[in-house]
Amino acid sequence: MAKWKNILKKINNKLGETMDINKWKSVAVKKETHTMLTALCTMKERNPARMISKLVNDYVVFQAKKAKKPIETFKKELLHKNANT
């Protein structure tokens, strides 16, 4: 873990900024999933972060409708649940 922190520090020093860990998170996905993600991004002219955000938001809308709840209410419930775990 310390190795990655040092790498991020070097990158941030080159960029002249620090990574806000409260704003950005990283996730690990299978190689096949990553390959499909980058292919979709190329097709839709999006970067991976924007594509993941779109997929999650679309799924939240789908689940809110399925639960027959307003989208904003459903989002607040999800965020509240996550904050308590």
PDB file of N, CA, C and O in Angstrom:
ATOM      1  N   MET A   1       0.826  -1.187   0.000  1.00  0.00           N
ATOM      2  CA  MET A   1       0.000   0.000   0.000  1.00  0.00           C
ATOM      3  C   MET A   1       0.868   1.247   0.000  1.00  0.00           C
ATOM      4  O   MET A   1       0.556   2.218  -0.689  1.00  0.00           O
ATOM      5  N   ALA A   2       1.944   1.232   0.756  1.00  0.00           N
ATOM      6  CA  ALA A   2       2.834   2.393   0.813  1.00  0.00           C
ATOM      7  C   ALA A   2       3.442   2.685  -0.555  1.00  0.00           C
ATOM      8  O   ALA A   2       3.678   3.841  -0.908  1.00  0.00           O
ATOM      9  N   LYS A   3       3.692   1.623  -1.320  1.00  0.00           N
ATOM     10  CA  LYS A   3       4.240   1.791  -2.670  1.00  0.00           C
ATOM     11  C   LYS A   3       3.307   2.652  -3.517  1.00  0.00           C
ATOM     12  O   LYS A   3       3.758   3.570  -4.202  1.00  0.00           O
ATOM     13  N   TRP A   4       1.995   2.354  -3.472  1.00  0.00           N
ATOM     14  CA  TRP A   4       1.024   3.111  -4.258  1.00  0.00           C
ATOM     15  C   TRP A   4       0.919   4.548  -3.784  1.00  0.00           C
ATOM     16  O   TRP A   4       0.752   5.461  -4.593  1.00  0.00           O
ATOM     17  N   LYS A   5       1.016   4.755  -2.482  1.00  0.00           N
ATOM     18  CA  LYS A   5       0.962   6.122  -1.958  1.00  0.00           C
ATOM     19  C   LYS A   5       2.133   6.934  -2.490  1.00  0.00           C
ATOM     20  O   LYS A   5       1.982   8.104  -2.843  1.00  0.00           O
ATOM     21  N   ASN A   6       3.304   6.301  -2.544  1.00  0.00           N
ATOM     22  CA  ASN A   6       4.488   6.998  -3.066  1.00  0.00           C
ATOM     23  C   ASN A   6       4.327   7.314  -4.550  1.00  0.00           C
ATOM     24  O   ASN A   6       4.714   8.389  -5.008  1.00  0.00           O
ATOM     25  N   ILE A   7       3.757   6.380  -5.291  1.00  0.00           N
ATOM     26  CA  ILE A   7       3.529   6.606  -6.722  1.00  0.00           C
ATOM     27  C   ILE A   7       2.550   7.755  -6.915  1.00  0.00           C
ATOM     28  O   ILE A   7       2.774   8.635  -7.746  1.00  0.00           O
ATOM     29  N   LEU A   8       1.459   7.747  -6.140  1.00  0.00           N
ATOM     30  CA  LEU A   8       0.486   8.833  -6.244  1.00  0.00           C
ATOM     31  C   LEU A   8       1.098  10.179  -5.867  1.00  0.00           C
ATOM     32  O   LEU A   8       0.802  11.196  -6.493  1.00  0.00           O
ATOM     33  N   LYS A   9       1.954  10.183  -4.840  1.00  0.00           N
ATOM     34  CA  LYS A   9       2.627  11.427  -4.447  1.00  0.00           C
ATOM     35  C   LYS A   9       3.461  11.965  -5.587  1.00  0.00           C
ATOM     36  O   LYS A   9       3.441  13.165  -5.861  1.00  0.00           O
ATOM     37  N   LYS A  10       4.206  11.079  -6.263  1.00  0.00           N
ATOM     38  CA  LYS A  10       5.045  11.509  -7.385  1.00  0.00           C
ATOM     39  C   LYS A  10       4.191  12.074  -8.515  1.00  0.00           C
ATOM     40  O   LYS A  10       4.524  13.104  -9.101  1.00  0.00           O
ATOM     41  N   ILE A  11       3.092  11.395  -8.814  1.00  0.00           N
ATOM     42  CA  ILE A  11       2.197  11.878  -9.868  1.00  0.00           C
ATOM     43  C   ILE A  11       1.615  13.234  -9.475  1.00  0.00           C
ATOM     44  O   ILE A  11       1.596  14.167 -10.277  1.00  0.00           O
ATOM     45  N   ASN A  12       1.144  13.330  -8.242  1.00  0.00           N
ATOM     46  CA  ASN A  12       0.555  14.580  -7.776  1.00  0.00           C
ATOM     47  C   ASN A  12       1.568  15.712  -7.766  1.00  0.00           C
ATOM     48  O   ASN A  12       1.233  16.850  -8.096  1.00  0.00           O
ATOM     49  N   ASN A  13       2.804  15.408  -7.388  1.00  0.00           N
ATOM     50  CA  ASN A  13       3.842  16.437  -7.399  1.00  0.00           C
ATOM     51  C   ASN A  13       4.076  16.949  -8.813  1.00  0.00           C
ATOM     52  O   ASN A  13       4.286  18.144  -9.022  1.00  0.00           O
ATOM     53  N   LYS A  14       4.040  16.040  -9.782  1.00  0.00           N
ATOM     54  CA  LYS A  14       4.213  16.456 -11.171  1.00  0.00           C
ATOM     55  C   LYS A  14       3.037  17.307 -11.633  1.00  0.00           C
ATOM     56  O   LYS A  14       3.210  18.247 -12.408  1.00  0.00           O
ATOM     57  N   LEU A  15       1.846  16.973 -11.157  1.00  0.00           N
ATOM     58  CA  LEU A  15       0.653  17.727 -11.545  1.00  0.00           C
ATOM     59  C   LEU A  15       0.499  19.006 -10.728  1.00  0.00           C
ATOM     60  O   LEU A  15      -0.248  19.906 -11.110  1.00  0.00           O
ATOM     61  N   GLY A  16       1.201  19.081  -9.615  1.00  0.00           N
ATOM     62  CA  GLY A  16       1.108  20.254  -8.755  1.00  0.00           C
ATOM     63  C   GLY A  16      -0.158  20.294  -7.922  1.00  0.00           C
ATOM     64  O   GLY A  16      -0.588  21.368  -7.501  1.00  0.00           O
ATOM     65  N   GLU A  17      -0.759  19.142  -7.679  1.00  0.00           N
ATOM     66  CA  GLU A  17      -1.975  19.099  -6.877  1.00  0.00           C
ATOM     67  C   GLU A  17      -2.010  17.801  -6.088  1.00  0.00           C
ATOM     68  O   GLU A  17      -1.223  16.892  -6.352  1.00  0.00           O
ATOM     69  N   THR A  18      -2.907  17.708  -5.130  1.00  0.00           N
ATOM     70  CA  THR A  18      -3.045  16.488  -4.353  1.00  0.00           C
ATOM     71  C   THR A  18      -4.392  15.843  -4.657  1.00  0.00           C
ATOM     72  O   THR A  18      -5.358  16.516  -5.017  1.00  0.00           O
ATOM     73  N   MET A  19      -4.431  14.547  -4.506  1.00  0.00           N
ATOM     74  CA  MET A  19      -5.656  13.791  -4.759  1.00  0.00           C
ATOM     75  C   MET A  19      -6.562  13.929  -3.539  1.00  0.00           C
ATOM     76  O   MET A  19      -6.138  13.653  -2.417  1.00  0.00           O
ATOM     77  N   ASP A  20      -7.787  14.348  -3.751  1.00  0.00           N
ATOM     78  CA  ASP A  20      -8.766  14.479  -2.678  1.00  0.00           C
ATOM     79  C   ASP A  20      -9.433  13.127  -2.479  1.00  0.00           C
ATOM     80  O   ASP A  20     -10.296  12.740  -3.267  1.00  0.00           O
ATOM     81  N   ILE A  21      -9.040  12.400  -1.427  1.00  0.00           N
ATOM     82  CA  ILE A  21      -9.563  11.046  -1.205  1.00  0.00           C
ATOM     83  C   ILE A  21     -11.028  11.050  -0.788  1.00  0.00           C
ATOM     84  O   ILE A  21     -11.667   9.998  -0.772  1.00  0.00           O
ATOM     85  N   ASN A  22     -11.569  12.218  -0.449  1.00  0.00           N
ATOM     86  CA  ASN A  22     -12.993  12.303  -0.132  1.00  0.00           C
ATOM     87  C   ASN A  22     -13.835  12.470  -1.394  1.00  0.00           C
ATOM     88  O   ASN A  22     -15.049  12.266  -1.365  1.00  0.00           O
ATOM     89  N   LYS A  23     -13.198  12.838  -2.493  1.00  0.00           N
ATOM     90  CA  LYS A  23     -13.912  13.057  -3.746  1.00  0.00           C
ATOM     91  C   LYS A  23     -13.742  11.898  -4.730  1.00  0.00           C
ATOM     92  O   LYS A  23     -14.657  11.615  -5.503  1.00  0.00           O
ATOM     93  N   TRP A  24     -12.606  11.233  -4.717  1.00  0.00           N
ATOM     94  CA  TRP A  24     -12.284  10.189  -5.690  1.00  0.00           C
ATOM     95  C   TRP A  24     -12.001   8.873  -4.991  1.00  0.00           C
ATOM     96  O   TRP A  24     -11.382   8.852  -3.927  1.00  0.00           O
ATOM     97  N   LYS A  25     -12.449   7.776  -5.583  1.00  0.00           N
ATOM     98  CA  LYS A  25     -12.184   6.421  -5.075  1.00  0.00           C
ATOM     99  C   LYS A  25     -11.758   5.548  -6.242  1.00  0.00           C
ATOM    100  O   LYS A  25     -12.116   5.812  -7.390  1.00  0.00           O
ATOM    101  N   SER A  26     -10.999   4.515  -5.944  1.00  0.00           N
ATOM    102  CA  SER A  26     -10.600   3.574  -6.987  1.00  0.00           C
ATOM    103  C   SER A  26     -11.253   2.222  -6.713  1.00  0.00           C
ATOM    104  O   SER A  26     -11.558   1.885  -5.569  1.00  0.00           O
ATOM    105  N   VAL A  27     -11.456   1.468  -7.766  1.00  0.00           N
ATOM    106  CA  VAL A  27     -12.032   0.130  -7.647  1.00  0.00           C
ATOM    107  C   VAL A  27     -11.253  -0.817  -8.546  1.00  0.00           C
ATOM    108  O   VAL A  27     -10.666  -0.403  -9.546  1.00  0.00           O
ATOM    109  N   ALA A  28     -11.257  -2.072  -8.185  1.00  0.00           N
ATOM    110  CA  ALA A  28     -10.607  -3.094  -9.010  1.00  0.00           C
ATOM    111  C   ALA A  28     -11.703  -3.868  -9.741  1.00  0.00           C
ATOM    112  O   ALA A  28     -12.715  -4.241  -9.148  1.00  0.00           O
ATOM    113  N   VAL A  29     -11.491  -4.101 -11.014  1.00  0.00           N
ATOM    114  CA  VAL A  29     -12.427  -4.895 -11.811  1.00  0.00           C
ATOM    115  C   VAL A  29     -11.640  -5.940 -12.587  1.00  0.00           C
ATOM    116  O   VAL A  29     -10.435  -5.800 -12.799  1.00  0.00           O
ATOM    117  N   LYS A  30     -12.333  -6.982 -13.003  1.00  0.00           N
ATOM    118  CA  LYS A  30     -11.683  -8.010 -13.805  1.00  0.00           C
ATOM    119  C   LYS A  30     -11.188  -7.404 -15.111  1.00  0.00           C
ATOM    120  O   LYS A  30     -11.751  -6.429 -15.608  1.00  0.00           O
ATOM    121  N   LYS A  31     -10.154  -7.977 -15.647  1.00  0.00           N
ATOM    122  CA  LYS A  31      -9.558  -7.498 -16.895  1.00  0.00           C
ATOM    123  C   LYS A  31     -10.596  -7.460 -18.019  1.00  0.00           C
ATOM    124  O   LYS A  31     -10.655  -6.494 -18.779  1.00  0.00           O
ATOM    125  N   GLU A  32     -11.404  -8.500 -18.121  1.00  0.00           N
ATOM    126  CA  GLU A  32     -12.428  -8.559 -19.159  1.00  0.00           C
ATOM    127  C   GLU A  32     -13.414  -7.397 -19.023  1.00  0.00           C
ATOM    128  O   GLU A  32     -13.802  -6.785 -20.018  1.00  0.00           O
ATOM    129  N   THR A  33     -13.817  -7.100 -17.785  1.00  0.00           N
ATOM    130  CA  THR A  33     -14.729  -5.983 -17.533  1.00  0.00           C
ATOM    131  C   THR A  33     -14.082  -4.669 -17.940  1.00  0.00           C
ATOM    132  O   THR A  33     -14.728  -3.822 -18.557  1.00  0.00           O
ATOM    133  N   HIS A  34     -12.822  -4.497 -17.603  1.00  0.00           N
ATOM    134  CA  HIS A  34     -12.102  -3.276 -17.965  1.00  0.00           C
ATOM    135  C   HIS A  34     -12.013  -3.125 -19.486  1.00  0.00           C
ATOM    136  O   HIS A  34     -12.178  -2.027 -20.017  1.00  0.00           O
ATOM    137  N   THR A  35     -11.755  -4.224 -20.174  1.00  0.00           N
ATOM    138  CA  THR A  35     -11.668  -4.197 -21.634  1.00  0.00           C
ATOM    139  C   THR A  35     -13.007  -3.791 -22.240  1.00  0.00           C
ATOM    140  O   THR A  35     -13.053  -2.984 -23.169  1.00  0.00           O
ATOM    141  N   MET A  36     -14.095  -4.349 -21.716  1.00  0.00           N
ATOM    142  CA  MET A  36     -15.417  -3.978 -22.214  1.00  0.00           C
ATOM    143  C   MET A  36     -15.729  -2.513 -21.897  1.00  0.00           C
ATOM    144  O   MET A  36     -16.309  -1.806 -22.720  1.00  0.00           O
ATOM    145  N   LEU A  37     -15.345  -2.070 -20.714  1.00  0.00           N
ATOM    146  CA  LEU A  37     -15.559  -0.671 -20.330  1.00  0.00           C
ATOM    147  C   LEU A  37     -14.839   0.279 -21.281  1.00  0.00           C
ATOM    148  O   LEU A  37     -15.427   1.251 -21.755  1.00  0.00           O
ATOM    149  N   THR A  38     -13.576   0.000 -21.558  1.00  0.00           N
ATOM    150  CA  THR A  38     -12.827   0.889 -22.446  1.00  0.00           C
ATOM    151  C   THR A  38     -13.385   0.847 -23.872  1.00  0.00           C
ATOM    152  O   THR A  38     -13.363   1.859 -24.573  1.00  0.00           O
ATOM    153  N   ALA A  39     -13.883  -0.310 -24.303  1.00  0.00           N
ATOM    154  CA  ALA A  39     -14.499  -0.403 -25.632  1.00  0.00           C
ATOM    155  C   ALA A  39     -15.778   0.436 -25.685  1.00  0.00           C
ATOM    156  O   ALA A  39     -16.014   1.155 -26.656  1.00  0.00           O
ATOM    157  N   LEU A  40     -16.603   0.341 -24.638  1.00  0.00           N
ATOM    158  CA  LEU A  40     -17.815   1.157 -24.572  1.00  0.00           C
ATOM    159  C   LEU A  40     -17.468   2.650 -24.543  1.00  0.00           C
ATOM    160  O   LEU A  40     -18.130   3.464 -25.188  1.00  0.00           O
ATOM    161  N   CYS A  41     -16.444   2.987 -23.803  1.00  0.00           N
ATOM    162  CA  CYS A  41     -16.009   4.388 -23.713  1.00  0.00           C
ATOM    163  C   CYS A  41     -15.592   4.909 -25.079  1.00  0.00           C
ATOM    164  O   CYS A  41     -15.918   6.039 -25.442  1.00  0.00           O
ATOM    165  N   THR A  42     -14.885   4.103 -25.825  1.00  0.00           N
ATOM    166  CA  THR A  42     -14.450   4.499 -27.158  1.00  0.00           C
ATOM    167  C   THR A  42     -15.662   4.699 -28.067  1.00  0.00           C
ATOM    168  O   THR A  42     -15.724   5.669 -28.823  1.00  0.00           O
ATOM    169  N   MET A  43     -16.620   3.782 -27.992  1.00  0.00           N
ATOM    170  CA  MET A  43     -17.822   3.888 -28.814  1.00  0.00           C
ATOM    171  C   MET A  43     -18.611   5.154 -28.493  1.00  0.00           C
ATOM    172  O   MET A  43     -19.113   5.826 -29.394  1.00  0.00           O
ATOM    173  N   LYS A  44     -18.716   5.472 -27.221  1.00  0.00           N
ATOM    174  CA  LYS A  44     -19.572   6.571 -26.777  1.00  0.00           C
ATOM    175  C   LYS A  44     -18.801   7.869 -26.516  1.00  0.00           C
ATOM    176  O   LYS A  44     -19.378   8.862 -26.074  1.00  0.00           O
ATOM    177  N   GLU A  45     -17.514   7.851 -26.790  1.00  0.00           N
ATOM    178  CA  GLU A  45     -16.653   9.018 -26.596  1.00  0.00           C
ATOM    179  C   GLU A  45     -16.747   9.579 -25.178  1.00  0.00           C
ATOM    180  O   GLU A  45     -16.943  10.778 -24.979  1.00  0.00           O
ATOM    181  N   ARG A  46     -16.605   8.690 -24.204  1.00  0.00           N
ATOM    182  CA  ARG A  46     -16.592   9.055 -22.784  1.00  0.00           C
ATOM    183  C   ARG A  46     -15.326   8.505 -22.160  1.00  0.00           C
ATOM    184  O   ARG A  46     -14.723   7.568 -22.683  1.00  0.00           O
ATOM    185  N   ASN A  47     -14.922   9.086 -21.041  1.00  0.00           N
ATOM    186  CA  ASN A  47     -13.817   8.490 -20.309  1.00  0.00           C
ATOM    187  C   ASN A  47     -14.403   7.476 -19.316  1.00  0.00           C
ATOM    188  O   ASN A  47     -15.603   7.518 -19.042  1.00  0.00           O
ATOM    189  N   PRO A  48     -13.586   6.571 -18.772  1.00  0.00           N
ATOM    190  CA  PRO A  48     -14.121   5.532 -17.884  1.00  0.00           C
ATOM    191  C   PRO A  48     -14.885   6.074 -16.674  1.00  0.00           C
ATOM    192  O   PRO A  48     -15.913   5.512 -16.296  1.00  0.00           O
ATOM    193  N   ALA A  49     -14.405   7.142 -16.069  1.00  0.00           N
ATOM    194  CA  ALA A  49     -15.091   7.688 -14.889  1.00  0.00           C
ATOM    195  C   ALA A  49     -16.499   8.160 -15.243  1.00  0.00           C
ATOM    196  O   ALA A  49     -17.449   7.902 -14.505  1.00  0.00           O
ATOM    197  N   ARG A  50     -16.629   8.842 -16.360  1.00  0.00           N
ATOM    198  CA  ARG A  50     -17.950   9.330 -16.777  1.00  0.00           C
ATOM    199  C   ARG A  50     -18.865   8.170 -17.165  1.00  0.00           C
ATOM    200  O   ARG A  50     -20.067   8.212 -16.902  1.00  0.00           O
ATOM    201  N   MET A  51     -18.303   7.144 -17.783  1.00  0.00           N
ATOM    202  CA  MET A  51     -19.110   5.989 -18.181  1.00  0.00           C
ATOM    203  C   MET A  51     -19.616   5.238 -16.944  1.00  0.00           C
ATOM    204  O   MET A  51     -20.780   4.841 -16.892  1.00  0.00           O
ATOM    205  N   ILE A  52     -18.751   5.045 -15.959  1.00  0.00           N
ATOM    206  CA  ILE A  52     -19.171   4.364 -14.726  1.00  0.00           C
ATOM    207  C   ILE A  52     -20.249   5.176 -14.031  1.00  0.00           C
ATOM    208  O   ILE A  52     -21.237   4.615 -13.556  1.00  0.00           O
ATOM    209  N   SER A  53     -20.073   6.491 -13.965  1.00  0.00           N
ATOM    210  CA  SER A  53     -21.093   7.357 -13.350  1.00  0.00           C
ATOM    211  C   SER A  53     -22.430   7.219 -14.073  1.00  0.00           C
ATOM    212  O   SER A  53     -23.481   7.133 -13.436  1.00  0.00           O
ATOM    213  N   LYS A  54     -22.386   7.198 -15.393  1.00  0.00           N
ATOM    214  CA  LYS A  54     -23.617   7.062 -16.172  1.00  0.00           C
ATOM    215  C   LYS A  54     -24.285   5.721 -15.904  1.00  0.00           C
ATOM    216  O   LYS A  54     -25.498   5.662 -15.702  1.00  0.00           O
ATOM    217  N   LEU A  55     -23.508   4.650 -15.900  1.00  0.00           N
ATOM    218  CA  LEU A  55     -24.077   3.323 -15.651  1.00  0.00           C
ATOM    219  C   LEU A  55     -24.719   3.241 -14.268  1.00  0.00           C
ATOM    220  O   LEU A  55     -25.815   2.700 -14.116  1.00  0.00           O
ATOM    221  N   VAL A  56     -24.032   3.780 -13.261  1.00  0.00           N
ATOM    222  CA  VAL A  56     -24.569   3.748 -11.897  1.00  0.00           C
ATOM    223  C   VAL A  56     -25.832   4.602 -11.813  1.00  0.00           C
ATOM    224  O   VAL A  56     -26.838   4.165 -11.255  1.00  0.00           O
ATOM    225  N   ASN A  57     -25.788   5.805 -12.358  1.00  0.00           N
ATOM    226  CA  ASN A  57     -26.970   6.677 -12.309  1.00  0.00           C
ATOM    227  C   ASN A  57     -28.157   6.064 -13.040  1.00  0.00           C
ATOM    228  O   ASN A  57     -29.287   6.133 -12.556  1.00  0.00           O
ATOM    229  N   ASP A  58     -27.911   5.463 -14.205  1.00  0.00           N
ATOM    230  CA  ASP A  58     -28.995   4.798 -14.940  1.00  0.00           C
ATOM    231  C   ASP A  58     -29.593   3.658 -14.123  1.00  0.00           C
ATOM    232  O   ASP A  58     -30.808   3.459 -14.131  1.00  0.00           O
ATOM    233  N   TYR A  59     -28.749   2.912 -13.421  1.00  0.00           N
ATOM    234  CA  TYR A  59     -29.233   1.791 -12.618  1.00  0.00           C
ATOM    235  C   TYR A  59     -30.011   2.288 -11.395  1.00  0.00           C
ATOM    236  O   TYR A  59     -30.998   1.672 -10.993  1.00  0.00           O
ATOM    237  N   VAL A  60     -29.565   3.400 -10.807  1.00  0.00           N
ATOM    238  CA  VAL A  60     -30.293   3.984  -9.678  1.00  0.00           C
ATOM    239  C   VAL A  60     -31.697   4.405 -10.127  1.00  0.00           C
ATOM    240  O   VAL A  60     -32.674   4.159  -9.420  1.00  0.00           O
ATOM    241  N   VAL A  61     -31.796   5.028 -11.280  1.00  0.00           N
ATOM    242  CA  VAL A  61     -33.101   5.432 -11.820  1.00  0.00           C
ATOM    243  C   VAL A  61     -33.977   4.196 -12.032  1.00  0.00           C
ATOM    244  O   VAL A  61     -35.156   4.196 -11.678  1.00  0.00           O
ATOM    245  N   PHE A  62     -33.399   3.151 -12.609  1.00  0.00           N
ATOM    246  CA  PHE A  62     -34.138   1.901 -12.836  1.00  0.00           C
ATOM    247  C   PHE A  62     -34.658   1.325 -11.518  1.00  0.00           C
ATOM    248  O   PHE A  62     -35.825   0.948 -11.416  1.00  0.00           O
ATOM    249  N   GLN A  63     -33.782   1.260 -10.509  1.00  0.00           N
ATOM    250  CA  GLN A  63     -34.177   0.686  -9.216  1.00  0.00           C
ATOM    251  C   GLN A  63     -35.208   1.558  -8.500  1.00  0.00           C
ATOM    252  O   GLN A  63     -36.108   1.032  -7.845  1.00  0.00           O
ATOM    253  N   ALA A  64     -35.090   2.880  -8.615  1.00  0.00           N
ATOM    254  CA  ALA A  64     -36.052   3.787  -7.990  1.00  0.00           C
ATOM    255  C   ALA A  64     -37.437   3.576  -8.602  1.00  0.00           C
ATOM    256  O   ALA A  64     -38.439   3.509  -7.890  1.00  0.00           O
ATOM    257  N   LYS A  65     -37.477   3.474  -9.918  1.00  0.00           N
ATOM    258  CA  LYS A  65     -38.759   3.236 -10.588  1.00  0.00           C
ATOM    259  C   LYS A  65     -39.342   1.885 -10.192  1.00  0.00           C
ATOM    260  O   LYS A  65     -40.547   1.760  -9.976  1.00  0.00           O
ATOM    261  N   LYS A  66     -38.486   0.885 -10.100  1.00  0.00           N
ATOM    262  CA  LYS A  66     -38.919  -0.456  -9.710  1.00  0.00           C
ATOM    263  C   LYS A  66     -39.499  -0.445  -8.294  1.00  0.00           C
ATOM    264  O   LYS A  66     -40.474  -1.139  -8.006  1.00  0.00           O
ATOM    265  N   ALA A  67     -38.882   0.359  -7.412  1.00  0.00           N
ATOM    266  CA  ALA A  67     -39.346   0.465  -6.027  1.00  0.00           C
ATOM    267  C   ALA A  67     -40.495   1.469  -5.883  1.00  0.00           C
ATOM    268  O   ALA A  67     -41.039   1.649  -4.794  1.00  0.00           O
ATOM    269  N   LYS A  68     -40.857   2.121  -7.002  1.00  0.00           N
ATOM    270  CA  LYS A  68     -41.920   3.127  -7.019  1.00  0.00           C
ATOM    271  C   LYS A  68     -41.646   4.258  -6.025  1.00  0.00           C
ATOM    272  O   LYS A  68     -42.515   4.671  -5.258  1.00  0.00           O
ATOM    273  N   LYS A  69     -40.398   4.740  -6.073  1.00  0.00           N
ATOM    274  CA  LYS A  69     -39.977   5.849  -5.222  1.00  0.00           C
ATOM    275  C   LYS A  69     -39.421   6.958  -6.095  1.00  0.00           C
ATOM    276  O   LYS A  69     -38.895   6.697  -7.177  1.00  0.00           O
ATOM    277  N   PRO A  70     -39.536   8.203  -5.628  1.00  0.00           N
ATOM    278  CA  PRO A  70     -38.885   9.291  -6.364  1.00  0.00           C
ATOM    279  C   PRO A  70     -37.373   9.055  -6.416  1.00  0.00           C
ATOM    280  O   PRO A  70     -36.783   8.556  -5.458  1.00  0.00           O
ATOM    281  N   ILE A  71     -36.770   9.409  -7.515  1.00  0.00           N
ATOM    282  CA  ILE A  71     -35.337   9.147  -7.714  1.00  0.00           C
ATOM    283  C   ILE A  71     -34.491   9.788  -6.616  1.00  0.00           C
ATOM    284  O   ILE A  71     -33.599   9.143  -6.066  1.00  0.00           O
ATOM    285  N   GLU A  72     -34.764  11.047  -6.294  1.00  0.00           N
ATOM    286  CA  GLU A  72     -33.971  11.744  -5.269  1.00  0.00           C
ATOM    287  C   GLU A  72     -34.105  11.075  -3.903  1.00  0.00           C
ATOM    288  O   GLU A  72     -33.127  10.980  -3.161  1.00  0.00           O
ATOM    289  N   THR A  73     -35.300  10.615  -3.569  1.00  0.00           N
ATOM    290  CA  THR A  73     -35.518   9.913  -2.302  1.00  0.00           C
ATOM    291  C   THR A  73     -34.714   8.623  -2.277  1.00  0.00           C
ATOM    292  O   THR A  73     -34.063   8.306  -1.282  1.00  0.00           O
ATOM    293  N   PHE A  74     -34.765   7.881  -3.379  1.00  0.00           N
ATOM    294  CA  PHE A  74     -34.026   6.618  -3.476  1.00  0.00           C
ATOM    295  C   PHE A  74     -32.522   6.865  -3.338  1.00  0.00           C
ATOM    296  O   PHE A  74     -31.834   6.126  -2.634  1.00  0.00           O
ATOM    297  N   LYS A  75     -32.010   7.908  -4.012  1.00  0.00           N
ATOM    298  CA  LYS A  75     -30.581   8.246  -3.905  1.00  0.00           C
ATOM    299  C   LYS A  75     -30.201   8.572  -2.466  1.00  0.00           C
ATOM    300  O   LYS A  75     -29.184   8.092  -1.965  1.00  0.00           O
ATOM    301  N   LYS A  76     -31.019   9.388  -1.799  1.00  0.00           N
ATOM    302  CA  LYS A  76     -30.737   9.759  -0.405  1.00  0.00           C
ATOM    303  C   LYS A  76     -30.709   8.529   0.493  1.00  0.00           C
ATOM    304  O   LYS A  76     -29.858   8.415   1.375  1.00  0.00           O
ATOM    305  N   GLU A  77     -31.648   7.606   0.264  1.00  0.00           N
ATOM    306  CA  GLU A  77     -31.668   6.366   1.045  1.00  0.00           C
ATOM    307  C   GLU A  77     -30.397   5.559   0.825  1.00  0.00           C
ATOM    308  O   GLU A  77     -29.822   5.036   1.780  1.00  0.00           O
ATOM    309  N   LEU A  78     -29.955   5.453  -0.420  1.00  0.00           N
ATOM    310  CA  LEU A  78     -28.717   4.710  -0.720  1.00  0.00           C
ATOM    311  C   LEU A  78     -27.519   5.348  -0.042  1.00  0.00           C
ATOM    312  O   LEU A  78     -26.706   4.661   0.576  1.00  0.00           O
ATOM    313  N   LEU A  79     -27.411   6.660  -0.160  1.00  0.00           N
ATOM    314  CA  LEU A  79     -26.274   7.360   0.437  1.00  0.00           C
ATOM    315  C   LEU A  79     -26.299   7.261   1.956  1.00  0.00           C
ATOM    316  O   LEU A  79     -25.252   7.134   2.591  1.00  0.00           O
ATOM    317  N   HIS A  80     -27.492   7.320   2.538  1.00  0.00           N
ATOM    318  CA  HIS A  80     -27.621   7.202   3.992  1.00  0.00           C
ATOM    319  C   HIS A  80     -27.242   5.798   4.461  1.00  0.00           C
ATOM    320  O   HIS A  80     -26.547   5.647   5.466  1.00  0.00           O
ATOM    321  N   LYS A  81     -27.696   4.772   3.739  1.00  0.00           N
ATOM    322  CA  LYS A  81     -27.344   3.385   4.070  1.00  0.00           C
ATOM    323  C   LYS A  81     -25.834   3.196   4.030  1.00  0.00           C
ATOM    324  O   LYS A  81     -25.249   2.597   4.933  1.00  0.00           O
ATOM    325  N   ASN A  82     -25.210   3.710   2.975  1.00  0.00           N
ATOM    326  CA  ASN A  82     -23.769   3.552   2.809  1.00  0.00           C
ATOM    327  C   ASN A  82     -22.990   4.271   3.901  1.00  0.00           C
ATOM    328  O   ASN A  82     -21.943   3.789   4.333  1.00  0.00           O
ATOM    329  N   ALA A  83     -23.487   5.416   4.350  1.00  0.00           N
ATOM    330  CA  ALA A  83     -22.802   6.186   5.381  1.00  0.00           C
ATOM    331  C   ALA A  83     -22.821   5.461   6.720  1.00  0.00           C
ATOM    332  O   ALA A  83     -21.951   5.675   7.564  1.00  0.00           O
ATOM    333  N   ASN A  84     -23.816   4.606   6.907  1.00  0.00           N
ATOM    334  CA  ASN A  84     -23.959   3.889   8.187  1.00  0.00           C
ATOM    335  C   ASN A  84     -23.278   2.530   8.197  1.00  0.00           C
ATOM    336  O   ASN A  84     -23.328   1.829   9.208  1.00  0.00           O
ATOM    337  N   THR A  85     -22.647   2.142   7.102  1.00  0.00           N
ATOM    338  CA  THR A  85     -22.014   0.814   7.081  1.00  0.00           C
ATOM    339  C   THR A  85     -20.525   0.922   7.203  1.00  0.00           C
ATOM    340  O   THR A  85     -19.830  -0.093   7.203  1.00  0.00           O
TER     341      THR A  85
END
